[in-house]
Amino acid sequence: MSKAVIVGILIILVITISLAIYSSNPKEIRVRVTTTTSLYATGLLEYLADEFRKEHSNTFFDFIPVGSGEALRRAENGDACMVFVHAPSLEKWYIEKGVINSRKIFAYNYFIIVGPIEDPADIRDSKSVINAFKKIYEAGEEGKAKFVSRGDYSGTHIKELSVWSQADLDPHGRPWYLETGSGMANTLLVANEEKAYALSDVGTYLKLKKEGKLSDLEILYSNDTELINIYSVYIVSLCTGAEKQAAQEFAEFVINGGQELIANYGTEEYGQRLFNPARDNIDWLEEVWEKLSKT
């Protein structure tokens, strides 16, 4: 066998082996994701991503936990391919601008009002969330209570502002009204330190309470119908190529196989769900989302 033939065979072998290696180890795909802090702080999003990657080992996620407003702003700037948020009125605005599309509701839980055990504003027996906020305002003006706001234009902050508006009250600038400009976890820690009231998603509160970080805070008011908190996932319109395809596949996983994972998440560690899957109530959630998007 001539030297040229041997070299040719070796070249073919090298190419064949290289192709085999490439096919078994496809190119890494990274998906940029902006997400509301509650999904990240509770660990749910990373848990879902880890389960998804069991069948998509070449896909990796770069999570950027920020408030819903910042998450959508970054999407508009092209800094994300998919978005997980919980601010219907803000989401609708970005949908109409063409920034995001393919909305899928995948989970929900409820906002709660937490506060000091002594409950100086006496909100435990409030008739409504608006009534509870009015009591906090009055107690604040009397020097008996404080309220800590995220102040970051997140989904939680937008909900809080909506309630103040419905109560015909404006707490901004009042000495008892504190704004952290940060995520839910840090805001709750400040509220605990100040022995103040705060509006929170239930998931982040339960996680920090379990960790022993909120010794001076309790759930003082909750009402399912008034304080529902709906989470949706979107694909960013500017996203293209392999990243977009991977993002779409992950979104489909979240609303299908991921629903059972969401249903069971937190039950063993916290004794209750941190989030409810959307699958069994999707029509109702769509109706509620539409209503909230107009407020």
KOLFI-790895 format. One line per 5 residues: number of its first residue (from 1); their letters; for each residue x, y, z of C-alpha. Coordinates in steps of 0.1 Angstrom, whole numbers, plus 5000, padded with zeros to 4 digits. Last residue first. Layout:
BEGIN
NUM) a) X/Y/Z ~ ...;
! end
This chain:
BEGIN
295) tkslk) 4449/5478/5360 ~ 4442/5465/5325 ~ 4467/5436/5326 ~ 4450/5424/5359 ~ 4418/5417/5341;
290) ewvee) 4435/5398/5312 ~ 4455/5379/5338 ~ 4424/5369/5357 ~ 4408/5355/5325 ~ 4440/5337/5315;
285) lwdin) 4442/5323/5351 ~ 4406/5310/5349 ~ 4413/5292/5316 ~ 4446/5278/5328 ~ 4433/5264/5361;
280) drapn) 4445/5228/5360 ~ 4477/5234/5341 ~ 4488/5266/5360 ~ 4510/5248/5385 ~ 4509/5262/5420;
275) flrqg) 4540/5278/5436 ~ 4557/5275/5470 ~ 4538/5244/5477 ~ 4534/5233/5513 ~ 4553/5215/5541;
270) yeetg) 4584/5237/5536 ~ 4610/5211/5528 ~ 4589/5183/5514 ~ 4563/5204/5497 ~ 4588/5229/5483;
265) ynail) 4584/5219/5447 ~ 4557/5193/5442 ~ 4533/5212/5419 ~ 4562/5229/5401 ~ 4577/5195/5392;
260) eqggn) 4543/5183/5380 ~ 4540/5213/5358 ~ 4575/5209/5344 ~ 4565/5182/5320 ~ 4541/5205/5302;
255) ivfea) 4542/5243/5307 ~ 4579/5244/5318 ~ 4589/5220/5290 ~ 4573/5241/5264 ~ 4592/5272/5277;
250) feqaa) 4625/5251/5277 ~ 4619/5241/5240 ~ 4612/5277/5231 ~ 4643/5289/5247 ~ 4664/5262/5230;
245) qkeag) 4650/5273/5196 ~ 4657/5310/5204 ~ 4693/5302/5213 ~ 4697/5281/5182 ~ 4688/5310/5159;
240) tclsv) 4671/5342/5169 ~ 4661/5365/5199 ~ 4649/5400/5190 ~ 4613/5390/5197 ~ 4620/5379/5233;
235) iyvsy) 4602/5346/5242 ~ 4579/5349/5271 ~ 4572/5331/5304 ~ 4543/5340/5327 ~ 4538/5340/5365;
230) inile) 4505/5350/5381 ~ 4502/5364/5416 ~ 4467/5364/5432 ~ 4462/5390/5459 ~ 4426/5399/5458;
225) tdnsy) 4411/5365/5451 ~ 4433/5345/5474 ~ 4433/5368/5504 ~ 4463/5370/5528 ~ 4470/5392/5558;
220) lield) 4492/5390/5588 ~ 4519/5365/5576 ~ 4545/5368/5604 ~ 4578/5388/5607 ~ 4601/5391/5637;
215) slkge) 4621/5358/5633 ~ 4626/5364/5596 ~ 4660/5348/5588 ~ 4654/5314/5604 ~ 4660/5295/5571;
210) kklkl) 4623/5284/5571 ~ 4612/5320/5573 ~ 4635/5329/5544 ~ 4620/5302/5522 ~ 4584/5309/5533;
205) ytgvd) 4588/5346/5526 ~ 4603/5340/5491 ~ 4574/5317/5482 ~ 4545/5338/5496 ~ 4552/5368/5474;
200) slaya) 4557/5398/5495 ~ 4540/5431/5506 ~ 4558/5446/5536 ~ 4551/5457/5571 ~ 4579/5468/5595;
195) keena) 4598/5454/5624 ~ 4628/5474/5611 ~ 4651/5444/5610 ~ 4624/5421/5597 ~ 4613/5447/5571;
190) vlltn) 4650/5450/5560 ~ 4653/5412/5557 ~ 4620/5412/5537 ~ 4634/5438/5513 ~ 4666/5418/5509;
185) amgsg) 4647/5387/5499 ~ 4622/5405/5476 ~ 4648/5423/5455 ~ 4662/5458/5458 ~ 4653/5495/5456;
180) telyw) 4650/5494/5494 ~ 4621/5519/5498 ~ 4610/5529/5533 ~ 4576/5545/5542 ~ 4576/5556/5578;
175) prghp) 4590/5591/5571 ~ 4564/5598/5544 ~ 4580/5607/5511 ~ 4559/5583/5491 ~ 4528/5570/5510;
170) dldaq) 4502/5581/5484 ~ 4467/5571/5493 ~ 4435/5568/5473 ~ 4431/5531/5485 ~ 4430/5519/5449;
165) swvsl) 4462/5538/5443 ~ 4479/5523/5473 ~ 4468/5488/5460 ~ 4482/5495/5426 ~ 4515/5507/5440;
160) ekiht) 4518/5474/5459 ~ 4511/5454/5428 ~ 4537/5473/5408 ~ 4562/5467/5436 ~ 4555/5430/5436;
155) gsydg) 4559/5428/5398 ~ 4591/5448/5400 ~ 4593/5485/5397 ~ 4622/5486/5421 ~ 4608/5504/5452;
150) rsvfk) 4608/5471/5471 ~ 4586/5487/5498 ~ 4591/5486/5535 ~ 4562/5499/5557 ~ 4566/5513/5592;
145) akgee) 4542/5514/5621 ~ 4532/5533/5653 ~ 4542/5569/5644 ~ 4506/5581/5641 ~ 4511/5586/5604;
140) gaeyi) 4524/5551/5600 ~ 4494/5537/5619 ~ 4471/5555/5595 ~ 4490/5542/5565 ~ 4490/5507/5578;
135) kkfan) 4453/5508/5585 ~ 4446/5521/5549 ~ 4468/5493/5535 ~ 4448/5467/5554 ~ 4415/5482/5542;
130) ivsks) 4428/5480/5506 ~ 4438/5444/5512 ~ 4402/5437/5522 ~ 4381/5432/5553 ~ 4410/5435/5577;
125) drida) 4411/5411/5606 ~ 4449/5407/5608 ~ 4455/5444/5600 ~ 4459/5457/5635 ~ 4483/5485/5626;
120) pdeip) 4506/5476/5655 ~ 4507/5440/5644 ~ 4526/5427/5675 ~ 4541/5399/5654 ~ 4557/5424/5631;
115) gviif) 4546/5424/5595 ~ 4538/5404/5564 ~ 4512/5412/5538 ~ 4508/5383/5513 ~ 4509/5379/5475;
110) ynyaf) 4496/5347/5462 ~ 4507/5318/5440 ~ 4507/5312/5403 ~ 4524/5291/5377 ~ 4529/5285/5340;
105) ikrsn) 4512/5312/5320 ~ 4526/5311/5285 ~ 4531/5342/5264 ~ 4545/5336/5229 ~ 4557/5372/5224;
100) ivgke) 4580/5399/5238 ~ 4593/5433/5226 ~ 4565/5439/5201 ~ 4554/5472/5217 ~ 4520/5457/5224;
95) iywke) 4536/5428/5242 ~ 4558/5452/5262 ~ 4527/5471/5274 ~ 4509/5438/5281 ~ 4538/5426/5303;
90) lspah) 4536/5458/5324 ~ 4499/5453/5332 ~ 4505/5416/5338 ~ 4534/5419/5362 ~ 4547/5384/5371;
85) vfvmc) 4578/5378/5350 ~ 4600/5350/5334 ~ 4617/5363/5303 ~ 4634/5347/5273 ~ 4662/5356/5249;
80) adgne) 4678/5383/5270 ~ 4701/5414/5266 ~ 4683/5426/5234 ~ 4676/5461/5248 ~ 4639/5453/5250;
75) arrla) 4647/5422/5269 ~ 4667/5443/5294 ~ 4637/5465/5299 ~ 4615/5435/5305 ~ 4637/5421/5332;
70) egsgv) 4641/5456/5347 ~ 4604/5460/5351 ~ 4600/5424/5363 ~ 4625/5429/5391 ~ 4659/5413/5386;
65) pifdf) 4674/5378/5386 ~ 4697/5373/5355 ~ 4699/5336/5347 ~ 4724/5324/5322 ~ 4711/5290/5311;
60) ftnsh) 4729/5261/5295 ~ 4719/5238/5268 ~ 4742/5210/5256 ~ 4728/5185/5281 ~ 4693/5187/5267;
55) ekrfe) 4675/5156/5281 ~ 4688/5159/5317 ~ 4691/5197/5310 ~ 4653/5201/5315 ~ 4656/5188/5350;
50) dalye) 4684/5212/5358 ~ 4665/5241/5343 ~ 4634/5233/5363 ~ 4655/5233/5395 ~ 4673/5265/5385;
45) llgta) 4639/5282/5381 ~ 4625/5270/5413 ~ 4654/5280/5435 ~ 4633/5302/5458 ~ 4655/5332/5451;
40) ylstt) 4653/5326/5414 ~ 4615/5325/5409 ~ 4611/5353/5435 ~ 4637/5375/5418 ~ 4618/5380/5385;
35) ttvrv) 4637/5365/5356 ~ 4659/5376/5328 ~ 4672/5346/5308 ~ 4701/5344/5284 ~ 4702/5310/5267;
30) riekp) 4736/5294/5261 ~ 4739/5266/5235 ~ 4770/5243/5236 ~ 4778/5227/5202 ~ 4768/5190/5200;
25) nssyi) 4788/5164/5219 ~ 4778/5130/5204 ~ 4776/5145/5169 ~ 4809/5163/5174 ~ 4827/5132/5186;
20) alsit) 4814/5112/5157 ~ 4824/5139/5132 ~ 4859/5140/5146 ~ 4862/5102/5144 ~ 4851/5103/5108;
15) ivlii) 4875/5132/5099 ~ 4904/5115/5116 ~ 4896/5082/5099 ~ 4894/5098/5065 ~ 4927/5116/5070;
10) ligvi) 4943/5083/5081 ~ 4930/5065/5049 ~ 4944/5093/5027 ~ 4978/5091/5044 ~ 4978/5053/5039;
5) vaksm) 4969/5058/5002 ~ 4997/5084/4997 ~ 5023/5061/5014 ~ 5015/5033/4990 ~ 5000/5000/5000;
! end
